[in-house]
Amino acid sequence: KLNGMRVTVGQFKKINGLFNAELCSTVSLANIAGEDRDYSDVNFKVQTPGGDVNMMSAQAVGTNLGLGTLIAGGRKSGTICTDDTGERGLFVVIYKPDPFKPDRGIWLFSV
């Protein structure tokens, strides 16, 4: 539970994006707070096995998580993607819903 949201992140899967291959994950958000909560795919970043922390790719337009507001009890699912540069090893998905608070979620995936 982060900032009133229950967040789940699925295993990365390789897909062919609009311009190149990407590693994508399905993300689900559930607002378990008693009030509206904003969400955005920019709250997610990925750290590569080499230690490079990147924003998610905007190429997955149409399937991406996007941004909006969930009312209390609302749910949203979508895809977050990062460019597949061929690097393999342990990837870290980081969810930080509020830049002014230290709370964050971390998920580890081997690719």
C-alpha positions as CSV (number, residue, x, y, z in Angstrom):
1,K,0.0,0.0,0.0
2,L,1.5,3.3,-1.2
3,N,-0.2,6.6,-0.8
4,G,-3.5,4.8,-0.5
5,M,-3.0,2.6,-3.6
6,R,-2.5,-1.1,-3.8
7,V,0.0,-1.6,-6.6
8,T,0.9,-4.8,-8.4
9,V,3.5,-5.1,-11.1
10,G,3.8,-8.2,-13.3
11,Q,6.9,-9.9,-14.7
12,F,8.6,-8.2,-17.7
13,K,7.9,-9.6,-21.1
14,K,9.6,-8.8,-24.3
15,I,7.4,-7.3,-27.0
16,N,8.0,-5.5,-30.3
17,G,7.2,-1.9,-29.8
18,L,6.4,0.7,-32.5
19,F,10.1,1.4,-33.2
20,N,12.1,-1.3,-31.3
21,A,11.8,-4.1,-28.8
22,E,10.6,-3.3,-25.3
23,L,10.3,-5.0,-21.9
24,C,6.8,-4.4,-20.7
25,S,4.9,-5.2,-17.5
26,T,1.2,-5.1,-16.6
27,V,0.5,-2.8,-13.7
28,S,-2.7,-2.7,-11.6
29,L,-3.7,0.0,-9.2
30,A,-6.5,-0.1,-6.7
31,N,-7.4,3.0,-4.7
32,I,-8.0,1.7,-1.1
33,A,-7.9,5.2,0.4
34,G,-11.1,7.0,1.4
35,E,-10.5,9.8,-1.2
36,D,-9.4,10.3,-4.8
37,R,-5.9,9.5,-5.7
38,D,-3.9,10.6,-8.8
39,Y,-1.9,8.1,-10.8
40,S,0.6,8.4,-13.7
41,D,3.0,6.2,-15.5
42,V,5.7,8.8,-14.8
43,N,5.6,7.6,-11.2
44,F,7.3,4.4,-12.4
45,K,11.0,4.1,-13.3
46,V,13.2,1.1,-14.1
47,Q,16.8,0.4,-13.1
48,T,18.7,-1.7,-15.5
49,P,21.2,-4.4,-14.3
50,G,24.0,-1.9,-15.1
51,G,22.5,0.6,-12.7
52,D,20.9,3.1,-15.1
53,V,17.6,4.5,-13.9
54,N,15.2,5.4,-16.7
55,M,11.8,6.8,-17.2
56,M,9.4,4.3,-18.8
57,S,9.1,4.3,-22.6
58,A,6.4,6.4,-24.2
59,Q,6.3,4.1,-27.2
60,A,3.7,1.8,-25.8
61,V,1.0,4.4,-26.5
62,G,-2.5,2.9,-26.5
63,T,-1.7,0.3,-23.9
64,N,0.2,2.4,-21.4
65,L,-1.0,3.1,-17.9
66,G,-1.4,6.8,-18.7
67,L,-2.5,9.3,-16.0
68,G,-5.7,10.2,-14.2
69,T,-7.5,10.1,-11.0
70,L,-9.0,7.1,-9.3
71,I,-12.0,7.6,-7.0
72,A,-12.2,5.7,-3.7
73,G,-12.5,2.0,-4.6
74,G,-11.5,2.7,-8.2
75,R,-9.2,0.4,-10.2
76,K,-6.9,0.8,-13.2
77,S,-4.6,-1.5,-15.2
78,G,-2.2,-0.7,-18.0
79,T,1.2,-1.4,-19.3
80,I,4.6,0.2,-18.5
81,C,7.5,-0.4,-20.8
82,T,11.2,0.3,-21.1
83,D,13.4,0.0,-24.2
84,D,15.0,-3.5,-24.5
85,T,18.7,-2.7,-25.1
86,G,19.7,-6.4,-24.9
87,E,20.9,-6.1,-21.3
88,R,20.1,-9.1,-19.1
89,G,20.1,-9.6,-15.4
90,L,18.2,-8.1,-12.5
91,F,15.8,-5.2,-13.4
92,V,14.2,-3.1,-10.7
93,V,10.8,-1.4,-11.1
94,I,10.5,1.6,-8.8
95,Y,7.1,3.2,-8.0
96,K,7.3,6.6,-6.3
97,P,3.8,8.2,-6.1
98,D,4.8,11.4,-4.3
99,P,8.1,13.1,-5.0
100,F,7.9,14.9,-1.7
101,K,7.6,11.7,0.4
102,P,10.1,8.9,0.9
103,D,7.5,6.1,0.2
104,R,8.2,3.9,-2.8
105,G,7.6,0.4,-4.0
106,I,10.3,-1.8,-5.4
107,W,9.9,-5.0,-7.6
108,L,12.7,-7.1,-8.8
109,F,12.6,-9.1,-12.1
110,S,15.3,-11.2,-13.8
111,V,15.4,-10.9,-17.6
